[in-house]
Structure formats: structure tokens, C-alpha cells
Amino acid sequence: MGIELTKMSRKELLELRDSIDVAVKDAEIRERQEALAAAEKAAAEFGFSLAELSVDSRRGTKGTKAKPKYRNPSNPEQTWTGRGRKPQWVHDSLKAGADISDLEI
């Protein structure tokens, strides 16, 4: 590139740095637009829009409740998915001699 940084003043270096920061941001925006256009083209080749594909990829499991795996025999309204802390009724049933498989739904 041929820029002699050692011969530049501090003010010139700061101006150069600011110009570089702006150029980097512009390059990132340009590259994002190019990537988006390429992704839209690739999706179109398979008969999809990019919006259709991005909705499916975000669906995941977040926000969905796990189905209960265990039920309290003395109160069927109380259930537990098997995730997280065991409810007190599970502890009480196990202490009373029940097996965890006895509580399965």
C-alpha cells in the first residue's frame, strides 16, 4: 500500500483510523448484502424463498413445553416432565418405597 505510518502525525493517524473504521463498516454492509443475495439465489434454486427457510430454522425447541413423564398417584393433576428439580411428591413417593417407574405415565 505504501503508507509510511511512522512519518504521519498523530492527527493524521487518527483521521486514517476513522477512515478505516468507516471503510470496514461499509465493506461489512456490502458483504452482508452479497451474502444475502447469494443465499436467496441458492434458496430459489430449490424452490424456496429465504424467508420460508429461516422460519423453519428458528422454530427449534425453544418455547415448547416438554410432555409430562410422571404423575402423582395420589393427585393425578400433579405431573413432572423429568426435567429440573424433582417435585416434593416424587421425593415422598420414593421415600415411601415406590420406584420411579411406578410414577410413569
Secondary structure, DSSP 4 states (H G I P E B T S, - for coil): ----GGGS-HHHHHHHHHHHHHHHHHHHHHHHHHHHHHHHHHHHHTT--HHHHHHHHHHSSTTPPPPP-EEETTEEEEEE-S-SSPPHHHHHHHHTT--GGGGB-
